[in-house]
Amino acid sequence: MKVLVACEMSQEVCKAFRAKGHEAYSCDIQTCSGGHPEWHILGDALAVINGNADFTTCDGQTHTVDKWDLLIAHPPCTYLSNAGAVRLYKKINEKRYIDLERFENGQDAKEFFLKFIHAPVEKIAVENPIPSGVYRLPKYTQIIQPYEYGHPYSKKTCLWLKNLPKLTPTNIVKPICSWVSGGSKKSDGTARTNCGMIHDSKTRSKTFSGIAQAMAEQWGIEED
C-alpha cells in the first residue's frame, strides 16, 4: 500500500507501516524526529494529498505516487479541541465575550481538518482529541485510549474513518494516570486530582507506538 501520514513529525505511524512492508511517508511542515528523513516530506500535506505529483523527501530523493491507498492525518487540534474551548471566551467587566481572533483561527483549523476528511483517497483515518461543539465537526467514528494498546495512560482520541474498520484494542492495561496535563486547576478553579504526565505539546501529540502498530496491523491489509 502507498500510505501518506499527514501532519506527523514523530514518524511513529510511518515507521509502523514501513515495518509491515508498505510504502509509507510522513509529511509535516516541521522536520522529522523519527530518524528516517528518507521517508519524510517536509511541507504542506495538502500539496501532495491528491497524488499524481512528484515530491522530494528530506534525503533529497524524488518520488512519484499516482494515488494514495491510505491517508492517516493528524491535523493540529490547538483551536478545535474541547479542552481548549475555555480559551475561546474572555471576561470583560464580569461579562463573557467570544475571542474573535481565536474563533477565526478555529474556523481556519476546521477548514484544514475537513480537507483531510474529504480527500480523494479510498481509505482515510483522521485523528484528533474530542472536538469543541462550537465548530460542528462531523461526528467521529470511535474513541480510543492508550491503555487499550499497552500504554498505561488515559488520553481520549477520536478517529474519523472512511472505508476502514474501527480499531480493535490489542493489549488492555490499567491506566495509572492521564497522559496530558490540563494544569493544576479545573475551569471552575478547583484543584485537579489528576494533573497528567505531559506538558510539552510535541510529546503529548505523538502517537503511541502501540496504537501505531495496531493501525499498521489492522489497516495495512491489502485486498486482492
N, C-alpha and C positions, 0 to 999 in steps of 0.2 A: 504494500500500500504506500501511496505517497501522502504524507501527513504534514500538515502545517500546524505548528503550535504557536499561536499568536500571543503577543504580549507576555512572552516568557524569557526572562534572562537567566534563571537558575538552571534551565535545561533538564529539570527532573523528568518531565513528561517526554521530552525529546529523547533523552537517553534510554528511557524505558522502552520506547518503541524501536529505537535502534538496536537494542539488545534482543529484540524479537525478529530482527531482520528487515524491518521496514525502512523506507527512505524518508526519514523524518527530519524536519528542520524547525528550529526555534526562530522566532523573529521578535525583535523589540527595538525601541529607539535607544536602548542602552546596550553596552557591550555585555556579552555573556559572562556569567560567573561559574558556569558548569564545566569549564575546562576543554570544551570542544568548539573552537572558533570555526572549524571546518563544517560544522552543522548549523551555524548561526547566521542569520540575515540581519544586518544592522540597518534598521529603517522602519518606516511605517508599514505595518502588516497589510493595510488596505491596498498598498501598491502592488502586492503580489497575490492577493486573495483570489483573483479571478483566473489565475493560471495563464497559459498562452503567452508567457513572457520570460525573458532571461533574467536571472538575478545572480548576484555575487555574494558568496559567503565571506566571512571575516578572514579566511586564509587566502583570499584573492582569486579563488576559483569561480568560474562561471557555470551555472547550471540552468537547465530548461525543464519546466514541468508543464505539460499540456493542460492538466487539470488535477486538482487535489481530490483524493478519495475521502479524506477525513480532515476536518478542521476542529481543533480544540483551542478555544480562545479564553483568555483571562483578562478582559478589559478592566481598566482602572475602576476602583469602587469608591474612591475618596468622597465623591459627591452623591453617589447613588445608594450607599448602604443605609440601612435603618439605624445603625449605630451612630452615623454621622448626622442624622436628621435633627438632633437637638441644636446643631450649629447653624441650621437653616433659619433660625429665628433669633432676633436680638430684642432686648428690652430697653425701651426709652421712656422715662417718666412712668415707670411701672406698667407700661403697655408693651405688648409683644408685636413686633413687626417682622415681616419676612425680609431676609437679607437678599436683595435683588441680585447682587453680583454672584452670590453663591447659588441662587436659584438658576440663573442663566448658565453658570458653569455646569450645573446638574443637567440642564436641558441639552447642552453640548455633549456631555458624557452619555446621556441616553441615546442620542443620535448615533454616536460611535458604537455603543453597545448593540443597537439594532442592526447595524451594518453587518455584524457577525451573525446574528440570528437569521438574517435574510440573504446571506452569502450564497452564491451559486455553487454550492458544494453538496454532494449527495448526503454525507453524514456529518452532523455538526453537534458539538458539545460546547456550551458557553458556561463558564463558571464565575460565580460572584457570591458575596455574602447575601443574607436576606435583605432585599431592597426596601427602600422607603416607599410607602404608598403614594407619596406626593407625585412621583414621576410615572406612575401607572405602567410599569414594565409588564410584559407578558407574564402569565403565571408560569412559575418554574415547574419542572417535571418531578424533581425529587430533592431531598435534603440528605447530605451525607455528613459523617463525622469522622475525624481522625481515629477515634477509638474503635471504629468498625474495621480498620485496616492495620491494626497492630501498633498504633501510637496512642499512649495513654493520656490523651488530651481531648477536650471538647472544643469544637470550633464549627458551628453550623455553616455549611457551604451548600449553596443551591446550584443545581445543574439544570440547564435548559437543553433538551435533547431533541434531535431530529434524526429519524431513521436509525436510532441506537437504542439498545435495551437499557433499562435502569441498571446502574452499577450495583453489583451484589457484594455485601461485606465479605471479606476474606479472613479476617482474624479479629474477632471482637474481644477487646480487653477492657478492664475497668479504668475509667478516666480518673486521673489524680487531681486535675485542675483545668481551668480554661487556658488555652494557648495564647489568646490575645488579651493584653491588658487593656482594661477600659478606664484606667485611672483609679485613684483611691476612693472616689465618691461617685454615687449614682447621680442621675439627673436631678433628683429631689434633694440632694445634699447629704443624704445619709451615707454612712461608710459601706463600702463593698466588703463582702465576706470572702470573695474570691477575686483577687486582683489580676490574675493571669500571669503568664510567664514572660511574654514578649512585648516589648515596647517598640522596637525597631520595625519600621514599615516594610523594609525589604525582606527581613526574616519572616515576618508574620504572613506575608503574601506568598511565600514559597510553597509550592505543592509538596505535601508529604510523600516520601518515597513509596510508602505502601499504597497510597491512592494512585500514584503514577503507574505502579506496576499492575494494579487492578485494571486501570484503563487500557494498558497495552495488552494484557491477557484477555480481557473481555470484549474490547472493541477492535482489536487488531486481527480478527479472524476474517480472512479473505473468502469471499463467496466464489463458488465455481462458476 
